[in-house]
Amino acid sequence: MLDSIKQASKNISRELNRAWENLSDGWRELLSRSNNSLTHFEPSMMDGQLGDETNLNFPRWGLIASEVEETASDVLVRIEIPGVEKQDCRIRVDGNTLTISGEKRFASEGAGSHYHVMERAYGVFERKITLPRHVNAEKATANAVNGVLLVRLPKAAADTVQDIPIN
C-alpha cells in the first residue's frame, strides 16, 4: 500500500513538473515573439461615446502585432490594427524607426448592454518598430485591408523623416 502511494506521488510530481515546463515554455515563447508588440493604450474621452459605460474597466495594454519583411528593394511592415479607422492612425518614419500612433475608439450596442468579458484595449496608442535598413520615406506607401496595415518602404541610403498617408 505504501509503495503504491509513493508511486502515485511520483507520477503526480512528474505530471506537475511537465505541466509547469509547458506553461513556462508558453510564457517564454509569448514574451520572445511579442517583442515590443505589447502596447500601452492611454484612456481618452473617445468623443463622448462611452455614455453609461464610463464605469467599464478597460484594459490598458493590448497587442499590436507586426511583421517586418525585407525584399531586394523594399522593407515591408505589416501591423495588425483591427478596429482602428485610417483617419485615427498616423504613420511616421524617422531614420530607421517606423512609428504607428492613433486611437482605437470604443463602440457599444448602447444602453441596456452588459459586458461579461472585456479584453480589448481602447484609447490612444503608439507603437515603434525598428527597421533593418534605411528607407526612402518619400516613396513609402501604406494600405489597410481587413485590419492589417501594410507599409511598403523602398530601401534608401540616407535617413529621412516623413509622414505617410493611408490609402
C-alpha positions as CSV (number, residue, x, y, z in Angstrom):
1,M,0.0,0.0,0.0
2,L,2.8,2.4,0.9
3,D,4.6,1.6,-2.3
4,S,1.5,2.4,-4.4
5,I,1.1,5.8,-2.6
6,K,4.8,6.6,-3.3
7,Q,4.4,5.6,-6.9
8,A,1.2,7.8,-7.2
9,S,3.1,10.7,-5.6
10,K,6.0,10.3,-8.1
11,N,3.5,10.2,-11.0
12,I,1.7,13.3,-9.7
13,S,5.0,15.1,-9.2
14,R,6.2,14.2,-12.7
15,E,2.9,15.4,-14.3
16,L,3.1,18.7,-12.3
17,N,6.6,19.2,-13.5
18,R,5.7,18.5,-17.1
19,A,2.7,20.9,-16.8
20,W,4.9,23.6,-15.3
21,E,7.5,23.2,-18.0
22,N,4.8,23.5,-20.7
23,L,3.4,26.6,-19.1
24,S,6.9,28.1,-18.7
25,D,7.7,27.3,-22.4
26,G,4.5,29.0,-23.4
27,W,5.3,32.2,-21.5
28,R,8.8,32.3,-22.8
29,E,7.6,31.9,-26.4
30,L,4.9,34.6,-25.9
31,L,7.4,37.0,-24.5
32,S,10.1,36.4,-27.2
33,R,7.6,36.5,-30.1
34,S,5.6,39.5,-28.8
35,N,8.9,41.5,-28.6
36,N,7.6,45.1,-28.4
37,S,4.1,44.4,-29.6
38,L,2.7,44.8,-26.1
39,T,1.4,48.4,-26.4
40,H,0.1,50.8,-23.8
41,F,-3.3,52.3,-24.6
42,E,-3.9,55.7,-22.9
43,P,-7.6,56.3,-22.0
44,S,-9.2,59.1,-23.8
45,M,-12.6,60.8,-23.8
46,M,-13.4,59.0,-27.0
47,D,-15.7,61.7,-28.2
48,G,-18.3,61.1,-25.6
49,Q,-19.0,57.6,-27.0
50,L,-18.9,56.0,-23.5
51,G,-22.3,57.1,-22.4
52,D,-23.5,55.0,-19.4
53,E,-20.5,52.7,-19.8
54,T,-18.0,55.0,-18.1
55,N,-17.7,52.5,-15.2
56,L,-16.1,49.9,-17.5
57,N,-12.6,48.9,-16.6
58,F,-10.8,48.9,-20.0
59,P,-7.6,47.0,-20.3
60,R,-4.7,49.4,-20.6
61,W,-2.4,47.1,-22.6
62,G,-3.0,45.3,-25.9
63,L,-1.1,43.6,-28.6
64,I,-0.3,45.4,-31.8
65,A,1.5,42.6,-33.6
66,S,3.8,43.2,-36.6
67,E,6.0,41.6,-39.2
68,V,9.0,43.1,-40.8
69,E,9.9,41.6,-44.2
70,E,12.8,42.6,-46.4
71,T,12.9,42.1,-50.1
72,A,15.6,43.1,-52.6
73,S,14.1,46.6,-53.0
74,D,11.7,47.2,-50.0
75,V,11.1,46.8,-46.3
76,L,7.5,45.6,-45.8
77,V,5.9,46.1,-42.4
78,R,2.5,44.5,-41.6
79,I,0.8,45.7,-38.4
80,E,-2.5,44.3,-37.0
81,I,-4.7,47.2,-36.0
82,P,-8.3,45.9,-36.2
83,G,-10.8,48.5,-35.1
84,V,-8.6,51.5,-35.9
85,E,-10.0,53.8,-38.6
86,K,-7.5,55.2,-41.1
87,Q,-8.4,58.7,-40.1
88,D,-7.4,57.8,-36.5
89,C,-4.0,56.4,-37.4
90,R,-0.7,58.2,-38.2
91,I,2.4,56.6,-39.6
92,R,5.8,58.3,-39.3
93,V,9.3,57.4,-40.4
94,D,12.3,58.9,-38.5
95,G,15.6,57.4,-39.6
96,N,15.2,53.6,-39.2
97,T,12.2,53.8,-36.9
98,L,8.6,53.4,-38.0
99,T,6.1,54.8,-35.6
100,I,2.4,54.0,-35.8
101,S,0.2,56.0,-33.5
102,G,-3.5,56.6,-33.2
103,E,-6.7,55.9,-31.3
104,K,-8.8,52.8,-31.1
105,R,-12.3,54.0,-30.2
106,F,-14.8,52.2,-28.0
107,A,-18.1,51.1,-29.6
108,S,-21.0,49.6,-27.7
109,E,-24.6,48.5,-28.6
110,G,-25.8,51.1,-26.2
111,A,-28.0,51.3,-23.1
112,G,-29.0,48.0,-21.6
113,S,-26.0,46.1,-22.7
114,H,-23.8,44.4,-20.1
115,Y,-20.2,43.2,-20.6
116,H,-19.1,39.8,-19.3
117,V,-15.6,39.9,-20.9
118,M,-13.5,43.0,-21.6
119,E,-10.2,42.0,-23.2
120,R,-9.8,44.6,-25.9
121,A,-7.8,47.8,-25.2
122,Y,-9.1,51.2,-26.3
123,G,-7.6,54.6,-26.4
124,V,-4.6,56.4,-27.7
125,F,-1.5,54.2,-28.6
126,E,1.9,54.5,-30.1
127,R,4.0,51.6,-31.5
128,K,7.6,51.9,-32.6
129,I,9.2,49.4,-34.9
130,T,12.9,49.4,-35.7
131,L,13.6,48.9,-39.4
132,P,16.5,46.8,-40.6
133,R,17.6,49.3,-43.2
134,H,17.3,53.0,-44.0
135,V,14.3,53.6,-46.2
136,N,13.1,56.3,-48.7
137,A,10.2,57.5,-46.7
138,E,9.1,59.9,-49.5
139,K,8.3,56.9,-51.7
140,A,6.6,54.9,-49.0
141,T,3.0,53.7,-49.3
142,A,0.5,52.4,-46.8
143,N,-2.7,50.4,-47.3
144,A,-5.1,49.0,-44.7
145,V,-7.1,45.9,-45.6
146,N,-9.1,43.7,-43.1
147,G,-7.5,45.3,-40.1
148,V,-3.9,44.8,-41.3
149,L,-1.9,47.8,-42.2
150,L,0.8,47.2,-44.9
151,V,3.6,49.8,-45.1
152,R,5.9,49.4,-48.1
153,L,9.2,51.3,-47.6
154,P,11.7,51.4,-50.5
155,K,15.3,51.0,-49.3
156,A,17.5,54.1,-49.3
157,A,21.0,55.1,-48.2
158,A,20.2,58.1,-46.0
159,D,17.9,59.0,-43.1
160,T,14.6,60.7,-43.7
161,V,11.6,62.0,-41.7
162,Q,8.3,61.6,-43.5
163,D,4.6,61.2,-42.7
164,I,2.9,58.6,-44.8
165,P,-0.8,58.8,-45.7
166,I,-3.0,55.7,-45.7
167,N,-4.8,54.9,-48.9
